[in-house]
């Protein structure tokens, strides 16, 4: 687990530092695919113009996990908690800038070795720089 | 979708209309693709077992999204979900029923908007809470409609 340990040091150095902002264009099929995955048939998101509030979970998440794994190659990452605040719905054609930040990090000894508890904050802004949503998630890496 | 719910219709202690889901392994793969979460504990049985789990588990965030749907269904077209928090306390396995529930814990008016707070949770078939948290929703108000109606009538008379 030596490589994991050095990775954790790299992660620790990132606490409180905003990650590189990334831009995402919101397409109708992203919204529809998300609604289908949830099994949510609400007519509001059926035509792909307006996204449900939890849609933000899909915006930039893949890249975030990739960045995280590049720093620390965890075997498993489990979600501990999710907190979403929605100020306006994401819409078709929005260009959303997502910024992630680790706010807290602590290590703990678990049954299968070292576990790392991390709190991540993310913000979602549109082209007008208006805050569309923010999210705080606690994840457990081991 | 059901009839529009208004702020005045809601009382502390009211139950949010429950939502029942049975996530399948197919749904987990769809979710993985939709959000880009490719952790193998959600699709690879052998890997999940090697990590100390009984088998593949539903993504915590999928349960979070179910709770989101619980609330957006309940508030109707004119309401909106403003805040949702949930902690994942247990595992949900594919093929098992997940019942999403909520209860009104309070209501208030702020900045001219009408808000309702609810505790929300997910239950597995044993009735255990596998996720729980809070939701804040905005609901339309009947009063605004009445006032507008009165003004219209007054203008007509």
Contacts between the chains, C-beta under 8 A, distances in Angstrom:
chain1	res1	chain2	res2	distance
A	30	B	34	7.9
A	33	B	30	7.9
A	33	B	33	7.3
A	33	B	34	4.9
A	34	B	34	4.8
A	34	B	35	7.3
A	36	B	30	6.5
A	36	B	34	7.5
A	37	B	27	6.9
A	37	B	30	4.2
A	37	B	31	4.5
A	37	B	33	7.2
A	37	B	34	3.8
A	37	B	35	7.5
A	37	B	62	7.7
A	37	B	65	8.0
A	38	B	31	7.5
A	38	B	62	7.2
A	38	B	65	4.7
A	38	B	66	6.8
A	38	B	68	7.8
A	38	B	69	5.9
A	39	B	21	6.5
A	39	B	27	6.7
A	39	B	69	7.9
A	40	B	65	7.6
A	40	B	69	4.6
A	40	B	72	7.6
A	42	B	1	7.0
A	42	B	69	7.3
A	42	B	72	6.0
A	42	B	73	6.6
A	43	B	1	6.6
A	43	B	77	7.9
A	44	B	72	7.5
A	44	B	77	6.4
A	52	B	65	7.7
A	52	B	68	6.0
A	52	B	69	7.2
A	52	B	72	5.8
A	52	B	81	7.9
A	53	B	68	5.8
A	53	B	72	7.2
A	53	B	80	7.6
A	53	B	81	4.8
A	53	B	82	7.9
A	53	B	84	6.8
A	54	B	61	7.9
A	54	B	64	6.3
A	54	B	65	4.3
A	54	B	68	3.7
A	54	B	69	7.8
A	54	B	84	7.1
A	57	B	35	5.7
A	57	B	61	5.1
A	57	B	64	7.0
A	57	B	65	6.7
A	58	B	34	5.7
A	58	B	35	4.0
A	58	B	36	6.8
A	61	B	35	5.2
A	61	B	36	5.3
A	61	B	37	6.4
A	62	B	35	7.3
A	62	B	36	2.6
A	62	B	37	7.3
A	62	B	38	7.7
A	63	B	36	7.7
A	65	B	36	7.2
A	65	B	37	6.8
A	65	B	38	7.7
A	65	B	39	7.9
A	75	B	51	6.9
A	76	B	39	6.7
A	76	B	41	5.8
A	76	B	51	5.2
A	77	B	39	6.0
A	78	B	41	7.7
A	78	B	60	7.1
A	78	B	88	7.7
A	79	B	59	7.2
A	79	B	60	3.4
A	79	B	61	5.8
A	79	B	64	7.9
A	79	B	88	5.5
A	80	B	60	7.7
A	80	B	87	6.8
A	80	B	88	6.2
A	81	B	85	7.1
A	81	B	86	6.5
A	81	B	87	4.2
A	81	B	88	6.5
A	81	B	133	7.6
A	82	B	60	7.0
A	82	B	61	6.1
A	82	B	64	4.5
A	82	B	84	7.6
A	82	B	85	7.1
A	82	B	86	5.7
A	82	B	88	7.9
A	83	B	83	7.7
A	83	B	84	7.3
A	83	B	85	4.1
A	83	B	86	7.8
A	83	B	133	7.8
A	84	B	64	7.9
A	84	B	68	7.7
A	84	B	83	6.9
A	84	B	84	4.8
A	84	B	85	7.5
A	85	B	82	6.9
A	85	B	83	5.2
A	86	B	80	7.4
A	86	B	81	6.4
A	86	B	82	5.7
A	86	B	83	7.2
A	86	B	84	8.0
A	87	B	82	7.9
A	89	B	80	7.6
A	111	B	52	7.1
A	112	B	51	7.5
A	112	B	52	6.2
A	138	B	87	8.0
